[in-house]
Amino acid sequence: MIGLGVMGHPMAVHSLRAAEERSSQLTVTARDRQRVSALVDAGASWAATPRRLAEQSDVIVLMLPDLPEVEQVLGGADGLLAGITMPTVIAIGSTSSPEGVRLIADVIGDRTAGLATVIDSPVSGGEDGAIAGTLSIMVGGAPDDFERAGPALRAFGTPVLLGPLGSGQIAKACNQMIVASAVLALGEAIVIAERSGIDVRALLTLLSGGYAGSRVLETRLERFVNKDYSPSGVAKYMVKDLSFAKAQAARTATVTPQLELLFDQFSALAAEGFGDSDIAVTRAFVESHTP
């Protein structure tokens, strides 16, 4: 695994346990070995470079922000592609454009003479899901590649093959449309309720048991109530994610008025300085606006 941040590190913990059960090996690398020292102490194998990691791996999971970061670990004398010596599946877990994933897959195939193949495997469930090992993993790619990568992916959630390469990214874009809609609606509803004299915690607890209940509300209830916007799911990434959804809507000739509004609102949220906070910051964003 490469990309051992907020999401990747707890995923790697589950991967390590699963690897031990299968008598296989988890190999990790990072710019700073100290950041993954706990994983190495627990039994993960350390690779000093992406190339060394590739030499030891037949499935590589990349939990990096986007494709530019993926490209950085692929190329160069110490990059992943230089270490591919056997059939290898590279699972790209970032939320990216489906076209970008297909292009990078072509490059990887060409530069490894077909030894390395790609699946896209973005996840949903946030930090809580990564810690619990209950992520929803949206996969696009060839069935054979999915089967080979399946044991590694199942270590931290439920992977489902949704179609050819890029399908995972399209599914994640649809997922983000729904999440963005819910979190913005919650922000607006909370401000209306509070300004009307309603206890916010009591309201959200009540709503959780009705049709307004959702995984978003469940995981963000305390953050909304306590105005805790320390980043878990960073709000500014919604702009990127929704832009991919907009592009796919255009390709499929789908009219999406709500998506257009969501993109505009999250773009404004980021531009106004709320982007580095958790998505629950929609409450503060709404509060900051007066008629």
Secondary structure, 3 states (H helix, E strand, C coil): CECCCCCHHHHHHHHHHHHHHCCCCCEEECCCHHHHHHHHHHCCEECCCHHHHHHCCCEEEECCCCHHHHHHHHCCCCCHHHHCCCCEEEEECCCCCHHHHHHHHHHHHHHCCCCEEEEECCEECHHHHHHHCCEEEEEECCHHHHHHHHHHHHCCEEEEEEECCCHHHHHHHHHHHHHHHHHHHHHHHHHHHHHCCCCHHHHHHHHHCCCCCCHHHHHHHHHHHHCCCCCCCECCHHHHHHHHHHHHHHHCCCCCHHHHHHHHHHHHHHHHHHCCCEHHHHHHHHHCCCC
